Amino acid sequence: MNLSIITISYNNLEGLKKTASSLQAQTHQDFEWIVVDGGSTDKSVAFLKTTNADWKSCPDRGIYEAMNRGIDRATRDYMLFLNAGDMLATEETLAMIDETLARDPGFVYGDSLEQSVAGKIHEKPAKPYATIGKGLFTHHQAMIYKKNNLRYDLNYKISSDYDFTYRYLMDVVAHDLPVHYIPAPLCIFEGGGVSQTSAKVGRIEQYKIRQAHHISGAIATFAKQTLAWNFRQ
């Protein structure tokens, strides 16, 4: 399988164990697991020594520098970002992804499952990728990218994955590369992370990203996101 799975972590031993267990349970085991640990002071390093991960532990400047380090270390053509605490949806997920990657797509995405802090899981169907101007159309952990020279912009602390995905898709479209949608959940996203606890900062960053890329309707989208968030709360 031509896939590198990149996991970033910092003082999240239990999350690492969940992700590792999910990967070990896969029926398809031909993948590369890269772990970028931010210099954890818990027992994460001791645990990583017991795994088959290609791992390194050292301080970084945040999640996106860690992701860039993961990209730099990836040796396979495709990348899936599965952070500590996140899991693959089923034991057959990688086998299903492998069948799709055999078609040499430019980009692959699927649906997601989201686990709340209380432990409840609900499905989040993906939207069409053409809606990228309004935000991420599925969880970042349900997207598979073909490795290229793009890197995450460290000027964004929460929403650099949106900027990265937008730039990536513009390149895919410009080169007329095929995009494949897998109509099934690919990941179980662990809720309660920084994108949810600092949602306002994320919305402001997304607004700035839309302005930087001259995406129309930036103000209207920001207003709709804010109203939707307040309603959910």
N, C-alpha and C positions, 0 to 999 in steps of 0.2 A: 504494500500500500504506500502511496506516495504522499503521506500526510505527517506533518509535525504537529503535535498537540502541545501548546505552550500554556503553562500554568504559572501565574505569579502569586506570591504569598508573602505575608509578613506576620509573624507571631500568630499563626492560624493552624496549629497542629491538627485540631479536629477537622477543619476544612480540608486539609491536605489528605487526611486519612479517608474522608468521604470520596474525594476525587480519585485517589489511588484505587480504592475499592471498586469504583465504577469502571475504571479502565481495566482492572484485572478481570472483571466479570465479562468483558467483551468476547464474543465468539471469534471475532477477527482481531488477531494480535499483532499484525504487521503494521506498526506505527512507531513513531519516534516521540517519546515524552520528554519535554524540556521543562524543567522547573527553575524559575528565577526567584530566589528567596532574598528578601531585602535586608538580610542580616538579623534574622530572628534570634531572640534571646530565650525562647521557650525550648521545647525539645524537638522542634521541627527538623533541625539538621541531623540529629540522631535518627529520626525516623527516615529521612531521605536516604541515609546510608544503607537502609535495609531494602530499598526499592531498586528497580532497574532504570530509574530516571537519570537523564543527563542533567545534573543539577549544579548550581553554584549559589553560594550565599555570600552576599556583600551588600553594604548600604547603597541605596539609590535615592533619587530625588522624587520618587512617587511611582504610581502605577504605570504611567506611560513610558517612563524611562525603562522600567522593568520589561514592559512589552517590547520596546525597541531592542533591548538586549536579547530577548527571546528570539526575535526575528533574525538578529545577527548570527545567532547560534544554530538556527534551523538549517538542516541539510536537505530537506525534501522540498518538493515543488509546491505543495499546498500547506496552508496553516489554519488551525482551529485554535481559538483562544478560549481555554476552559480554566477559569480562575479557581483558586482553592475554595472548596465548598460547593462548587458547581459539579454537576454530574451529567453523564450521557443519559438520554431518556430511557433506553432499553438495552438489553444485552446484545441486540442485533444492530444497534445504531451505526457502528463503524463498518459493518458488512454492507449496510445500505449505502453509506457514503462512498465506500470503495467502488461499488457498481457505478455510481454517478461520476466519480473522478476518472474512471476508465474512458469516459467520453471526451476527456480533455476540455472541460469547461473553463470559461474565464472567471466564473463566480458561481457559488452554490449557496443556497440558503433554505431554511425550513421553518417549521413552527417551533414553539417553545412550550415548556411547562414551567410554571413559576411557583416556587415554594415560599409561603409567607413566613414571617418570624414565628407565628403560632404553629407552623408545620403543615398547614393546609396547602394542597397543590391544585392549581387551576390551569387550564390550557389557554395559551395566547396564540391564536392563529396569526401567521405572518400576513402582512399586507403586500401588495405588489411592490417590487423593488423600485418601480418608477415613482413611488411616492416619497422617495428619499428627501425631496425638498422640504417636506413637512416633518421630518424626523426619522429616526431609525424604524424600519418597517418590521423588524423582529429583533430578538435579543442578539447582542453581539456574539454570544456563545452558540448561536445557531447559524453562523455565517462561516463559510470556508473561502479563504482568499488564496489566489495564486501568488507565490512570492515574487516580489519585484523590488524596485528601489524606494518605494514609499515607506515612510516612517511616521510615527505619531508625533504630533506637534506638542511640545512640552509647554507651550504657552497656555494650553487649556488643561485644567486640573481634573475635570469631571467628564467633559464632552468631547475629548479628542477622538474617541472612537467614532463619533458622528462625522467629524471632519475627515478622518482617515477613510471611512467608508464612502463618503461623498466623493472625495478625490479619486478613490479607487474605481468607483463605478463610472465616473466620467471618463476614465482611461479605458475601461472595458467597452463602453459605448462608442468611444472615438475609434477604437480598433475593431469594432463590430464582432466582439467575442461572445460566444454563447453563454447565457445565464440559465442555470437549472434550478428550479424550485422543487424541493422534496416535500410532498404533501403529508408530512408526519412530524411529530415533535422530535427534535434532535437533542435538546438539552433540558436539564432541570436547573433552572436559574435560582440560586439561593438569594432570597430577598434580604433586605436590611442593610445592603451595602451603601457605599458613599453616593451612588447615583440616586438613591432614594432618600437617604438621610439629609442630603444637601441638594434637594431637587430644585430649589430656587436658583442656586448658583448654576446648576446645569442648564436651566432654561435661559438664563442670561448668556451663558457661553454659546448655546445653540443659536441665539439671536445674532451674536457677533459673528458666528460662523456663516450664517446665511447672508449677512451683510458682506463679509469678506469674499464670498463666492458669487455675489450679485444674484442671489436666489430671490425671486419675487415673493411678495406677501410676508416678509419677515416680521413686520409689526403685527399683522393679523394672526399669524401662527403663534407668536409669543402670547398674545392675548388669549387665544383659544386654549393653549396649554395651561396657562395660569388658571383660567376658569375651570377647566377639567380637573386640575389638581385640587383646587379648593372644594369642588363638588365631591370628589372621592374622599377627602378628609372629613 
